[in-house]
Amino acid sequence: MKYVVGIDLGTSSVKTLLVSQGGEIKGEATAAYPLIHERPGYSEQDPEEWVKGTITCLKELMKSSGVAAEDIEGISFSGQMHGLVLLDDRNEVLCHAILWNDTRTTKQCRAIEAKLGDKLLDITRNAALEGFTLPKILWVQENEPELFAKAARFVLPKDYLRYRMTGNVHMELSDAAGTLMLNVPEAKWSEEILEAFGLSSNFAPPLVGSTEETGTLLPEFAELTGLSTSTKVFGGGADNACGAVGAGIVRQGDALCSIGTSGVILSYEEDKNKDFAGKVHFFNHSHPGAFYAMGVTLAAGYSMSWFKDSLAPELSFDELLKPVADIAPGAEGLLFTPYLVGERTPHADSVIRGSFIGLSGTHRREHLARAVMEGITFSLAESLELFRQAGINVERIISIGGGAKNPVWLQMQADIFGTPVVALNNEQGPAMGAAMMAAVGSGWFDSLKDCADQFIGYRATYEPNAANVDKYARLFKLYQQVYAATRSLNEGLQEFREQ
């Protein structure tokens, strides 16, 4: 039996999966590492921690599984997106990595918009947001010029880890799409953008595909982990691309609903000319020639965690949500907007905050709980509506994360989205997507689509309830009015918030 390893390099930890040719999980290991917050709005990490954590996990996988090193054919990666790792001419790290959730770059985002104008969306298909990589590069240029003068190139987090494993510097395409320097429709670096900001073409590493081989393990890395120098290493993918692959989102008509701390609606697309005017993200997918559109709700699962911790800390989530099944759609005239930390899609607004609208003395905790669930789902439905307006046909939605653990919430998603919602048998997320890329790269399958047929299993399908679909459609129109109605109120309240 042969095996592959999927490595998910997350923000707080690295997760590794050992997967057989039949798609069975034969081992997993996780290692945590710290975030560095030197100032408000700063979020950094030491790239060496990624390497140490990965070595720890791989050693544990080899020890616990008993699999022979020569039977592990390939390794691939999922990586946290957008993080800036600056390297000198010897490929040594120059400073801490600046992560996706670092917010110091608002000034640089406005500078990008001013310099590129409409060309930004034409080329990159994405708006300039603080999380992206180019604003971080410009911040270092402006604030640490002596350090930046030493920078020969940049990489993203998983690409740095892969370099340490193989000695070869590349950047994988689906991750490069989140830098604001890639011509997304043409799948190549934009010379126009690089030149506009004084960056040489060598500053951006050679691009590779998700299933493309980038080398084999260096002898020293193989020795540290117990793996073989013959193990092939493949490009991998951005965490959202890998999460989509791991959920089987590799065909036209499929979409993903992921409710974690934040929430994501993601759809598979093969038309490079889709234009969302920057209202949603549009990135290259891991499947060759494909793309994915993505909308984000910043406080999806976080809204539910906040509600539980604030009003029912003594209850489990199952206990808290059990009575919700007895409450009719609409929570007896109560709406909730999940803007607890601002919003991303369709309102890129850091000032807006959440609301309960219609609260009365007859509402009990279970009504509020249902309203929170519905509000989170309405927010995700706004992204889905943008997809449909752009001509994307969504035939089914695969639901993962916290929203897939509760049957009532799964049915609610089907009713609000007006689309069948499917739950997975075994949800492993981006690490499984990375393992699938290694499986295809190793020649086990001809494509990620073929691999998904073997590796992905489905638990249940929730069909929309026609009566509920009609009721939720009317509620959704009311929900969409809350943002505009509360925007100025939140601006006024901002002076009273703790800064």
MARKOL-54291 format. One record per residue (C-alpha): z, x, y; residue number from 1. Coordinates in steps of 0.02 Angstrom, whole numbers, plus 50000, padded with zeros to 5 digits. Last residue first. Layout:
N
Z|X|Y|NUM
...
//
This chain:
499
51038|49486|52588|499
51165|49350|52558|498
51084|49186|52606|497
51125|49097|52768|496
50977|49168|52864|495
50859|49107|52727|494
50909|48925|52748|493
50780|48894|52884|492
50639|48966|52779|491
50701|48862|52634|490
50687|48704|52737|489
50512|48754|52792|488
50453|48765|52610|487
50542|48607|52548|486
50407|48474|52569|485
50264|48593|52530|484
50345|48644|52365|483
50400|48469|52318|482
50227|48389|52326|481
50169|48462|52159|480
50316|48380|52071|479
50259|48209|52132|478
50085|48235|52058|477
50166|48297|51897|476
50269|48139|51883|475
50110|48033|51877|474
50033|48145|51744|473
50200|48144|51652|472
50194|47956|51632|471
50015|47956|51568|470
50047|48098|51444|469
50206|48009|51387|468
50111|47853|51339|467
49974|47955|51251|466
50095|48063|51150|465
50015|48236|51142|464
50004|48315|50969|463
50134|48442|50914|462
50070|48564|50781|461
50187|48652|50660|460
50224|48821|50581|459
50069|48929|50607|458
50034|49096|50523|457
49957|49251|50602|456
49918|49411|50504|455
49764|49367|50400|454
49666|49257|50521|453
49729|49364|50665|452
49650|49519|50585|451
49479|49436|50579|450
49493|49391|50764|449
49556|49566|50805|448
49392|49631|50734|447
49311|49715|50583|446
49472|49724|50485|445
49564|49861|50387|444
49466|49996|50478|443
49614|50094|50547|442
49571|50034|50723|441
49584|49854|50663|440
49756|49885|50587|439
49813|49987|50738|438
49764|49843|50853|437
49858|49723|50739|436
50013|49832|50751|435
50003|49821|50941|434
49991|49632|50933|433
50140|49630|50816|432
50240|49732|50943|431
50183|49613|51081|430
50265|49459|51005|429
50353|49451|50838|428
50353|49263|50808|427
50347|49217|50625|426
50286|49044|50578|425
50210|49009|50749|424
50219|48848|50850|423
50066|48749|50903|422
50042|48635|51054|421
49904|48504|51058|420
49847|48472|51237|419
49896|48350|51375|418
49992|48493|51457|417
50139|48378|51500|416
50138|48288|51331|415
50108|48444|51224|414
50241|48540|51322|413
50366|48397|51301|412
50332|48397|51114|411
50375|48583|51108|410
50529|48552|51217|409
50594|48419|51099|408
50560|48531|50949|407
50666|48673|51023|406
50633|48855|50979|405
50459|48861|51055|404
50520|48852|51235|403
50629|49004|51207|402
50481|49116|51167|401
50313|49062|51096|400
50194|48915|51115|399
50014|48924|51055|398
49909|48805|51160|397
49758|48710|51096|396
49587|48656|51161|395
49591|48739|51332|394
49419|48729|51414|393
49407|48849|51560|392
49298|48779|51700|391
49386|48854|51850|390
49475|48689|51883|389
49537|48696|51703|388
49616|48866|51729|387
49697|48810|51893|386
49770|48658|51802|385
49844|48773|51670|384
49930|48872|51807|383
50006|48712|51878|382
50056|48663|51701|381
50171|48814|51696|380
50269|48743|51844|379
50272|48572|51760|378
50345|48653|51604|377
50487|48734|51701|376
50518|48570|51790|375
50520|48471|51626|374
50650|48584|51547|373
50756|48580|51706|372
50740|48391|51717|371
50795|48375|51536|370
50950|48479|51570|369
50988|48379|51728|368
50978|48217|51630|367
51089|48292|51493|366
51219|48340|51622|365
51236|48163|51684|364
51138|48065|51814|363
51209|47898|51870|362
51276|47967|52034|361
51100|48010|52090|360
50988|48164|52102|359
50812|48121|52158|358
50751|48298|52190|357
50840|48449|52113|356
50776|48601|52204|355
50734|48783|52179|354
50704|48917|52309|353
50554|48971|52415|352
50567|49138|52507|351
50474|49256|52388|350
50316|49150|52388|349
50157|49179|52287|348
50135|48992|52260|347
50017|48952|52116|346
50088|49047|52027|345
50218|49177|52082|344
50379|49093|52136|343
50544|49131|52222|342
50701|49184|52128|341
50770|49010|52086|340
50602|48924|52109|339
50615|48819|51951|338
50578|48650|52033|337
50681|48505|51962|336
50638|48320|51965|335
50750|48170|51929|334
50696|47988|51916|333
50778|47937|51753|332
50751|48106|51669|331
50563|48088|51693|330
50526|48073|51507|329
50662|47968|51422|328
50831|48043|51379|327
50887|48033|51197|326
50806|48199|51150|325
50904|48282|51291|324
51067|48253|51197|323
51035|48408|51086|322
50995|48524|51232|321
51169|48590|51271|320
51223|48600|51089|319
51066|48697|51040|318
51085|48811|51191|317
51263|48850|51137|316
51403|48772|51238|315
51553|48850|51328|314
51449|48908|51476|313
51400|48728|51515|312
51368|48703|51701|311
51334|48875|51776|310
51291|48977|51621|309
51186|48835|51549|308
51090|48801|51710|307
51062|48986|51745|306
50999|49013|51567|305
50880|48865|51587|304
50814|48932|51751|303
50798|49106|51676|302
50689|49033|51539|301
50561|48997|51674|300
50610|49092|51832|299
50454|49187|51887|298
50323|49062|51830|297
50166|49164|51798|296
49982|49120|51780|295
49863|49221|51672|294
49676|49227|51644|293
49619|49333|51498|292
49464|49436|51472|291
49345|49479|51330|290
49211|49612|51310|289
49305|49703|51171|288
49463|49609|51116|287
49609|49690|51208|286
49584|49578|51359|285
49524|49632|51531|284
49627|49549|51667|283
49621|49397|51781|282
49785|49355|51867|281
49800|49184|51947|280
49772|49124|52126|279
49663|49275|52164|278
49511|49170|52207|277
49509|49106|52026|276
49331|49164|51993|275
49260|49171|51817|274
49114|49293|51817|273
49172|49396|51668|272
49145|49247|51552|271
49230|49284|51385|270
49397|49199|51414|269
49562|49185|51321|268
49699|49091|51415|267
49873|49139|51471|266
50017|49032|51535|265
50169|49140|51562|264
50353|49107|51596|263
50488|49222|51660|262
50651|49251|51568|261
50551|49201|51415|260
50440|49050|51400|259
50269|49098|51334|258
50128|48971|51333|257
49969|49044|51261|256
49792|48979|51267|255
49651|48955|51141|254
49483|48875|51182|253
49382|49035|51161|252
49460|49146|51028|251
49581|49293|51022|250
49748|49211|51064|249
49823|49242|50891|248
50005|49253|50946|247
50011|49442|50921|246
49846|49455|51015|245
49920|49361|51163|244
50078|49466|51162|243
49968|49621|51155|242
49869|49565|51307|241
50031|49521|51398|240
50110|49689|51354|239
49958|49789|51407|238
49864|49860|51260|237
49851|49990|51123|236
49737|50142|51129|235
49752|50202|50950|234
49845|50343|50861|233
49793|50403|50689|232
49921|50468|50565|231
49859|50633|50490|230
50001|50731|50570|229
50119|50634|50458|228
50279|50543|50509|227
50457|50605|50489|226
50496|50570|50671|225
50536|50741|50745|224
50415|50831|50629|223
50271|50715|50672|222
50305|50742|50857|221
50302|50932|50837|220
50143|50927|50733|219
50052|50819|50862|218
50006|50648|50796|217
49822|50604|50784|216
49693|50570|50919|215
49637|50434|51039|214
49563|50310|50914|213
49494|50152|50995|212
49575|49986|50950|211
49635|49947|51126|210
49487|50026|51213|209
49489|50192|51305|208
49471|50240|51489|207
49468|50420|51550|206
49611|50458|51671|205
49614|50405|51856|204
49654|50552|51972|203
49495|50636|51912|202
49392|50515|52018|201
49482|50581|52171|200
49598|50471|52273|199
49580|50462|52462|198
49622|50278|52478|197
49448|50209|52508|196
49377|50336|52385|195
49477|50265|52240|194
49430|50088|52291|193
49243|50124|52300|192
49246|50228|52140|191
49308|50074|52049|190
49361|50125|51875|189
49266|50036|51737|188
49272|49871|51643|187
49125|49792|51736|186
49211|49626|51771|185
49379|49714|51802|184
49322|49851|51922|183
49486|49944|51902|182
49591|50012|52044|181
49709|49865|52070|180
49819|49942|51931|179
49835|49791|51816|178
49661|49808|51739|177
49710|49983|51683|176
49826|49902|51557|175
49684|49806|51474|174
49576|49963|51477|173
49687|50097|51400|172
49717|50253|51501|171
49690|50423|51422|170
49778|50591|51416|169
49778|50683|51249|168
49927|50782|51182|167
49943|50658|51038|166
50121|50591|51038|165
50167|50641|51216|164
50001|50571|51277|163
50037|50407|51187|162
50203|50393|51278|161
50116|50425|51444|160
49988|50291|51404|159
50129|50170|51362|158
50204|50193|51535|157
50046|50195|51643|156
49959|50356|51692|155
49929|50453|51851|154
49831|50610|51891|153
49841|50780|51975|152
49997|50748|52077|151
50065|50902|52168|150
50014|50837|52340|149
50108|50677|52297|148
50273|50772|52296|147
50242|50845|52468|146
50181|50677|52533|145
50339|50581|52482|144
50341|50427|52595|143
50157|50395|52631|142
50074|50457|52473|141
50220|50391|52369|140
50198|50218|52446|139
50010|50227|52421|138
50033|50261|52236|137
50155|50115|52222|136
50031|49998|52309|135
49899|50054|52182|134
50008|50013|52032|133
50037|49826|52043|132
50210|49746|52059|131
50205|49729|52247|130
50057|49611|52241|129
49880|49637|52303|128
49778|49491|52236|127
49677|49506|52076|126
49493|49495|52029|125
49484|49687|52044|124
49311|49706|52120|123
49271|49542|52209|122
49456|49509|52240|121
49481|49673|52332|120
49307|49668|52411|119
49360|49518|52515|118
49460|49630|52631|117
49469|49810|52569|116
49561|49898|52711|115
49669|49755|52775|114
49712|49692|52600|113
49762|49866|52543|112
49868|49891|52701|111
49956|49723|52670|110
49999|49780|52494|109
50063|49947|52562|108
50185|49859|52678|107
50251|49752|52534|106
50281|49908|52426|105
50469|49917|52397|104
50474|49778|52266|103
50499|49870|52100|102
50477|49747|51957|101
50323|49835|51884|100
50412|50002|51873|99
50410|50164|51974|98
50419|50305|51846|97
50542|50441|51893|96
50467|50597|51968|95
50338|50735|51938|94
50308|50713|51752|93
50219|50865|51678|92
50036|50844|51636|91
50001|51028|51673|90
49903|50981|51830|89
50046|50870|51887|88
50082|50696|51821|87
50133|50536|51913|86
50194|50389|51808|85
50172|50222|51899|84
50222|50062|51807|83
50091|49922|51815|82
50120|49846|51643|81
50257|49863|51512|80
50168|49930|51360|79
50107|49876|51190|78
50059|50018|51077|77
49966|50079|50924|76
50002|50180|50768|75
49892|50207|50615|74
49880|50255|50433|73
50060|50253|50374|72
50045|50290|50188|71
50054|50479|50216|70
50230|50461|50285|69
50294|50379|50125|68
50381|50212|50151|67
50568|50213|50115|66
50588|50071|50239|65
50758|50119|50311|64
50726|50305|50336|63
50549|50293|50401|62
50591|50150|50518|61
50747|50239|50581|60
50649|50397|50621|59
50520|50290|50710|58
50653|50203|50813|57
50741|50362|50869|56
50575|50445|50913|55
50527|50292|51017|54
50692|50294|51111|53
50677|50480|51151|52
50499|50460|51213|51
50538|50310|51321|50
50693|50397|51390|49
50584|50545|51441|48
50490|50426|51555|47
50647|50412|51666|46
50646|50238|51738|45
50634|50156|51909|44
50669|49993|51998|43
50695|49996|52187|42
50718|49834|52282|41
50893|49879|52340|40
50917|50067|52322|39
50942|50191|52178|38
50912|50061|52043|37
50877|50159|51882|36
50848|50059|51722|35
50928|50117|51562|34
50863|50135|51383|33
50878|50028|51228|32
50818|50069|51051|31
50746|49946|50927|30
50695|49957|50744|29
50587|49856|50626|28
50537|49864|50444|27
50421|49795|50312|26
50343|49656|50414|25
50205|49576|50310|24
50028|49569|50380|23
49945|49595|50211|22
49898|49774|50255|21
50082|49808|50285|20
50175|49809|50452|19
50309|49927|50518|18
50369|49861|50686|17
50442|49959|50831|16
50537|49896|50984|15
50570|49997|51141|14
50702|49939|51264|13
50740|49881|51440|12
50568|49870|51520|11
50470|49861|51358|10
50374|49989|51257|9
50317|49885|51108|8
50266|50003|50966|7
50164|49934|50821|6
50162|50039|50662|5
50031|50028|50525|4
50046|50023|50336|3
49954|50062|50174|2
50000|50000|50000|1
//
